[in-house]
Amino acid sequence: MALSPVANEDEASSILEGISGYVNEQGGNIEDQEIWGIRRLAFPVKDFQEGNYVRTLLKMDSIQTQDFDKILEANQEILIHMLTRV
């Protein structure tokens, strides 16, 4: 996912903690999380040319992923995201 580049470290941490909290509430867990930092987006999103990239590997029941996807879309600080189900 790519967070808004204007979000400072505290705001980004708060967003990531909220995501982790939701995943834990649904019976899932965060396996790995890497913060890649601010990088150029492939195309402008919400008038931003850059985003603060975060890669998160999580395990969660596939039934909950639909609701999780909606929550990620609703968050204004998350510019883009991609869920891959394996």
C-alpha positions as protocol buffer text, in pm:
chain_id: "A"
residue {
  index: 1
  type: MET
  ca { x: 0 y: 0 z: 0 }
}
residue {
  index: 2
  type: ALA
  ca { x: 104 y: 359 z: -43 }
}
residue {
  index: 3
  type: LEU
  ca { x: 21 y: 613 z: 225 }
}
residue {
  index: 4
  type: SER
  ca { x: -6 y: 985 z: 170 }
}
residue {
  index: 5
  type: PRO
  ca { x: 342 y: 1143 z: 156 }
}
residue {
  index: 6
  type: VAL
  ca { x: 225 y: 1432 z: 374 }
}
residue {
  index: 7
  type: ALA
  ca { x: 152 y: 1198 z: 666 }
}
residue {
  index: 8
  type: ASN
  ca { x: 436 y: 1227 z: 917 }
}
residue {
  index: 9
  type: GLU
  ca { x: 591 y: 924 z: 1090 }
}
residue {
  index: 10
  type: ASP
  ca { x: 348 y: 939 z: 1383 }
}
residue {
  index: 11
  type: GLU
  ca { x: 44 y: 948 z: 1155 }
}
residue {
  index: 12
  type: ALA
  ca { x: 183 y: 664 z: 942 }
}
residue {
  index: 13
  type: SER
  ca { x: 250 y: 457 z: 1255 }
}
residue {
  index: 14
  type: SER
  ca { x: -102 y: 526 z: 1376 }
}
residue {
  index: 15
  type: ILE
  ca { x: -249 y: 408 z: 1044 }
}
residue {
  index: 16
  type: LEU
  ca { x: -39 y: 91 z: 1051 }
}
residue {
  index: 17
  type: GLU
  ca { x: -133 y: 22 z: 1414 }
}
residue {
  index: 18
  type: GLY
  ca { x: -501 y: 58 z: 1322 }
}
residue {
  index: 19
  type: ILE
  ca { x: -459 y: -190 z: 1038 }
}
residue {
  index: 20
  type: SER
  ca { x: -275 y: -433 z: 1266 }
}
residue {
  index: 21
  type: GLY
  ca { x: -546 y: -396 z: 1529 }
}
residue {
  index: 22
  type: TYR
  ca { x: -819 y: -473 z: 1278 }
}
residue {
  index: 23
  type: VAL
  ca { x: -636 y: -780 z: 1147 }
}
residue {
  index: 24
  type: ASN
  ca { x: -584 y: -908 z: 1504 }
}
residue {
  index: 25
  type: GLU
  ca { x: -953 y: -849 z: 1590 }
}
residue {
  index: 26
  type: GLN
  ca { x: -1053 y: -1062 z: 1292 }
}
residue {
  index: 27
  type: GLY
  ca { x: -835 y: -1351 z: 1409 }
}
residue {
  index: 28
  type: GLY
  ca { x: -550 y: -1280 z: 1168 }
}
residue {
  index: 29
  type: ASN
  ca { x: -193 y: -1177 z: 1231 }
}
residue {
  index: 30
  type: ILE
  ca { x: 75 y: -962 z: 1071 }
}
residue {
  index: 31
  type: GLU
  ca { x: 359 y: -1186 z: 953 }
}
residue {
  index: 32
  type: ASP
  ca { x: 595 y: -915 z: 826 }
}
residue {
  index: 33
  type: GLN
  ca { x: 589 y: -541 z: 761 }
}
residue {
  index: 34
  type: GLU
  ca { x: 845 y: -334 z: 569 }
}
residue {
  index: 35
  type: ILE
  ca { x: 834 y: 43 z: 539 }
}
residue {
  index: 36
  type: TRP
  ca { x: 998 y: 130 z: 207 }
}
residue {
  index: 37
  type: GLY
  ca { x: 967 y: 506 z: 247 }
}
residue {
  index: 38
  type: ILE
  ca { x: 858 y: 773 z: 1 }
}
residue {
  index: 39
  type: ARG
  ca { x: 880 y: 669 z: -363 }
}
residue {
  index: 40
  type: ARG
  ca { x: 743 y: 796 z: -690 }
}
residue {
  index: 41
  type: LEU
  ca { x: 403 y: 658 z: -790 }
}
residue {
  index: 42
  type: ALA
  ca { x: 361 y: 506 z: -1136 }
}
residue {
  index: 43
  type: PHE
  ca { x: 72 y: 748 z: -1196 }
}
residue {
  index: 44
  type: PRO
  ca { x: -76 y: 1041 z: -1001 }
}
residue {
  index: 45
  type: VAL
  ca { x: -320 y: 940 z: -729 }
}
residue {
  index: 46
  type: LYS
  ca { x: -536 y: 1204 z: -557 }
}
residue {
  index: 47
  type: ASP
  ca { x: -301 y: 1472 z: -699 }
}
residue {
  index: 48
  type: PHE
  ca { x: 7 y: 1307 z: -539 }
}
residue {
  index: 49
  type: GLN
  ca { x: 313 y: 1206 z: -741 }
}
residue {
  index: 50
  type: GLU
  ca { x: 473 y: 1020 z: -447 }
}
residue {
  index: 51
  type: GLY
  ca { x: 359 y: 785 z: -176 }
}
residue {
  index: 52
  type: ASN
  ca { x: 498 y: 637 z: 144 }
}
residue {
  index: 53
  type: TYR
  ca { x: 513 y: 266 z: 56 }
}
residue {
  index: 54
  type: VAL
  ca { x: 452 y: -10 z: 309 }
}
residue {
  index: 55
  type: ARG
  ca { x: 459 y: -383 z: 233 }
}
residue {
  index: 56
  type: THR
  ca { x: 264 y: -595 z: 478 }
}
residue {
  index: 57
  type: LEU
  ca { x: 241 y: -973 z: 479 }
}
residue {
  index: 58
  type: LEU
  ca { x: -56 y: -1094 z: 680 }
}
residue {
  index: 59
  type: LYS
  ca { x: -263 y: -1404 z: 737 }
}
residue {
  index: 60
  type: MET
  ca { x: -637 y: -1365 z: 763 }
}
residue {
  index: 61
  type: ASP
  ca { x: -946 y: -1569 z: 688 }
}
residue {
  index: 62
  type: SER
  ca { x: -1047 y: -1515 z: 326 }
}
residue {
  index: 63
  type: ILE
  ca { x: -1403 y: -1422 z: 427 }
}
residue {
  index: 64
  type: GLN
  ca { x: -1275 y: -1114 z: 614 }
}
residue {
  index: 65
  type: THR
  ca { x: -1065 y: -987 z: 323 }
}
residue {
  index: 66
  type: GLN
  ca { x: -1365 y: -832 z: 148 }
}
residue {
  index: 67
  type: ASP
  ca { x: -1443 y: -614 z: 451 }
}
residue {
  index: 68
  type: PHE
  ca { x: -1073 y: -543 z: 500 }
}
residue {
  index: 69
  type: ASP
  ca { x: -1046 y: -420 z: 141 }
}
residue {
  index: 70
  type: LYS
  ca { x: -1338 y: -181 z: 199 }
}
residue {
  index: 71
  type: ILE
  ca { x: -1175 y: -45 z: 514 }
}
residue {
  index: 72
  type: LEU
  ca { x: -850 y: 22 z: 327 }
}
residue {
  index: 73
  type: GLU
  ca { x: -1041 y: 199 z: 48 }
}
residue {
  index: 74
  type: ALA
  ca { x: -1229 y: 417 z: 297 }
}
residue {
  index: 75
  type: ASN
  ca { x: -913 y: 544 z: 469 }
}
residue {
  index: 76
  type: GLN
  ca { x: -825 y: 883 z: 317 }
}
residue {
  index: 77
  type: GLU
  ca { x: -456 y: 851 z: 408 }
}
residue {
  index: 78
  type: ILE
  ca { x: -414 y: 530 z: 204 }
}
residue {
  index: 79
  type: LEU
  ca { x: -364 y: 633 z: -158 }
}
residue {
  index: 80
  type: ILE
  ca { x: -354 y: 285 z: -315 }
}
residue {
  index: 81
  type: HIS
  ca { x: -342 y: -72 z: -191 }
}
residue {
  index: 82
  type: MET
  ca { x: -340 y: -422 z: -329 }
}
residue {
  index: 83
  type: LEU
  ca { x: -456 y: -739 z: -155 }
}
residue {
  index: 84
  type: THR
  ca { x: -330 y: -1067 z: -290 }
}
residue {
  index: 85
  type: ARG
  ca { x: -500 y: -1384 z: -174 }
}
residue {
  index: 86
  type: VAL
  ca { x: -291 y: -1700 z: -173 }
}
